[in-house]
Amino acid sequence: MKLGASEIAPATKSGILELEKKLLDAVRQGDVKQVLFLFDSFITGKIDYKKIDGPFVKKSFDELFVLLSRMLHDLGVPYERTPAVDESKDIPTMVETGKAQLMSIVGQVQIWRNKHAKGMLHKAKEYIEHHYADSITLESVAEYVELSPFYFSKLFKDRFGMTFIDYLTEIRIKHAKAQMEDQAKSLKEICFSIGYNDPNYFSRVFKKLTGLSPTEFRKAT
């Protein structure tokens, strides 16, 4: 979930801890844009929370990178600690050094995720196959495979040549066609059983995909 500035309260200790948690999660998902946003908020929060100086900045980064190294170890992502931020430098230089180290980690996470993308997308496909009749969304499936919605959407399209919604629709219509062989089932019943709440919408989607309305398709089979 993307965050707006109004959703972050970094001026308190609890606000800082919450920012750290969100920053770690963004790194885990390889979400560069969100990492940069949260990093800037994290730095601003530290400045607001306590008078800043070189040793304090170094300590803050050391603590952050310890948390990151633990998280990467748990994920199985290879990670070698980079040299510590030099507290003898001026504050802006220290902040930029910390940011560069952080972005290097995000890059490693993205490489790791790309290598594991095939397994994650297979897991997503299996989830869709089992839950196509539920009110699933791109966001819910992305959360299930622990990817950001944007990154999941991009990976899915690149790997399968179709969008998430196109794939979900294809699965639903495939199951609808199979159920139509049972003449005892009404089209409305079939519509609801594959995850659609509006029979008219189901009919439009069905015809767009097959060239026939559900009624025409059933008569032709």
Long-range contacts (C-beta under 8 A, 24 or more apart in sequence): 2-34, 3-34, 3-37, 3-38, 5-41, 8-38, 8-41, 8-45, 10-41, 10-42, 10-44, 10-45, 10-46, 10-48, 10-49, 11-45, 11-48, 11-49, 12-49, 13-49, 15-45, 15-49, 16-42, 16-45, 16-46, 16-49, 19-45, 20-64, 20-67, 23-64, 24-67, 24-68, 24-71, 26-148, 27-68, 27-71, 27-102, 27-105, 27-106, 27-109, 28-71, 28-75, 28-109, 28-146, 29-109, 29-146, 29-147, 29-148, 29-151, 30-106, 30-109, 30-110, 30-113, 30-148, 30-151, 31-148, 31-150, 31-151, 32-103, 32-106, 32-110, 34-148, 35-102, 35-103, 35-106, 36-99, 36-103, 39-99, 39-102, 43-95, 52-91, 53-91, 54-87, 54-88, 54-89, 54-91, 54-94, 55-87, 57-85, 57-87, 57-91, 57-94, 57-95, 57-98, 58-84, 58-85, 58-86, 58-87, 58-94, 61-85, 61-94, 61-98, 61-101, 64-98, 64-102, 65-101, 68-102, 68-105, 72-105, 72-108, 72-109, 75-109, 75-112, 76-112, 77-108, 77-109, 77-112, 78-108, 78-112, 79-105, 79-108, 113-147, 113-151, 117-155, 117-159, 118-159, 120-145, 120-146, 120-147, 120-155, 121-145, 121-155, 121-156, 121-159, 121-160, 124-152, 124-156, 125-167, 128-167, 128-168, 128-171, 129-171, 132-168, 132-171, 132-172, 132-175, 132-194, 132-195, 133-172, 133-175, 133-193, 133-194, 133-195, 134-195, 135-195, 136-168, 136-195, 138-164, 138-165, 169-205, 169-209, 170-209, 172-196, 172-205, 173-205, 173-206, 173-209, 173-210, 176-202, 176-206, 176-214, 177-210, 177-217, 180-214, 180-217, 180-218, 180-221, 181-221, 183-218, 187-214, 187-215, 187-218, 190-214
